[in-house]
Amino acid sequence: MREIRKTATDDTKGQKCNICLEAVHPRTGEGLVRGCACGDRDGVSSPELGVAHVSCLARQAEILVAEAEEDNLDDDKWHRWHKCSLCEQRYHGVVRCALGWACWRTYVGRPEADTCRASAMTQLGNGMHAAGKHQERLKVLEAELAIDKRLDAPEIVLLDTISNLAACYDDLGRHDAAHNMFAHVFERTRAVHGNEAEETFLAAFNYADSFISKKEFAAAVSLLREWIPRAVEVFGPDFEYTPDLRLAYARAIFEDTRTQNLIEALVILEDVVTRMQRIYGFYPYTREAQAFLECARMRGEDADAAGVGSSKAL
């Protein structure tokens, strides 16, 4: 918990854990953290929300998963290991990393084929990614893939692990290897889930993003022009992956110096950032999108304002 204790700053001073209602954890002595979208959503600041001890969050998740296992519920409540029970958004940064370690410690003693143990390994890898620990995550994912193959896991499980491994390769600058893996995942996900499943839209985003990493912007734009309208039609403009797809499109047309379209990129970014602020609050992903928007504004500050306002964009 060393890394987490350092995050208890002025942001949580005077607050209490929303689970145990204590400022300092009575057993571990740890301070409070905030690692979700609570506290600043829809333009309203509520600093008392989303403050907790990591130990309390971990214990809450463990209890809920145990209850679901005991009652043989289809909803195993596993999402409590990575989503806030108040704002329903994913934890991020070192908070998610700490929860990943807590999750792994909780289930590591179970048999290798146990579902919770396998999910805990994924949770650990995702936590490392959230904290930017990509080399450490690579070791976890390689071990996870080896276990999946040894246990002859279903293809949908293998595809998830391969996709995570590809994302790790991309974070480490191994863009060609990542791209080839994302291409495989995209094609197989379409075959397994069809064109209207959430898994397929995530695979489409990852595949398009891998083109951008390789600076193959035209290929990314072509793919995204096909999948953005589908996402809007099937799930709507506020669906989790629709803003991601539109941001990737804006990035592709913004970074392609041969066909750069600052005006269209600005139109998309203005809309997407507004939606993300409303849905997620000032989440890390929202701040990244906001920074991208500011960069686009600076580069396109000489553009005709009337033209910006009237441009049509995906």
PEVEN-V883312 format. One record per backbone hydrogen bond with DSSP energy under -1.0 kcal/mol. CO is the residue of the C=O (numbers start at 1). NH is the residue of the N-H. If there is no record, write none. Layout:
co	nh
CO	NH
CO	NH
//
This chain:
co	nh
1	5
2	6
4	7
5	8
7	9
9	12
12	15
17	21
22	17
25	29
30	25
33	52
35	92
39	46
40	282
41	44
44	41
46	49
51	18
52	33
53	57
54	58
55	59
56	60
57	61
58	62
59	63
60	64
61	65
62	66
63	67
64	68
65	69
66	70
67	71
68	73
74	76
77	80
78	81
79	82
79	83
82	91
84	88
89	84
92	95
93	97
94	98
95	99
96	100
97	101
98	102
99	103
100	104
101	105
102	106
103	107
104	108
107	110
111	114
114	118
115	119
116	120
117	121
118	122
119	123
120	124
121	125
122	126
123	127
124	128
125	129
126	130
127	131
128	133
129	132
132	134
133	137
134	138
135	139
136	140
137	141
138	142
139	143
140	144
141	145
142	146
143	147
144	148
145	149
146	150
147	151
148	153
149	152
154	158
155	159
156	160
157	161
158	162
159	163
160	164
161	165
162	166
163	167
164	168
165	169
166	170
167	171
168	172
169	174
170	173
173	175
174	178
175	179
176	180
177	181
178	182
179	183
180	184
181	185
182	186
183	187
184	188
185	189
186	190
187	191
188	192
189	193
190	194
197	201
198	202
199	203
200	204
201	205
202	206
203	207
204	208
205	209
206	210
207	211
208	212
209	213
210	214
211	216
212	215
215	217
216	220
217	221
218	222
219	223
220	224
221	225
223	227
224	228
227	231
228	232
229	233
230	234
231	235
231	236
236	239
239	242
239	243
241	245
242	246
243	247
244	248
245	249
246	250
247	251
248	252
249	253
250	254
251	255
252	256
253	261
255	257
261	265
262	266
263	267
264	268
265	269
266	270
267	271
268	272
269	273
270	274
271	275
272	276
273	277
274	278
275	279
276	280
277	42
281	283
283	287
284	288
285	289
286	290
287	291
288	292
289	293
290	294
291	295
292	296
293	297
294	298
295	299
296	300
300	303
304	308
305	309
306	310
//
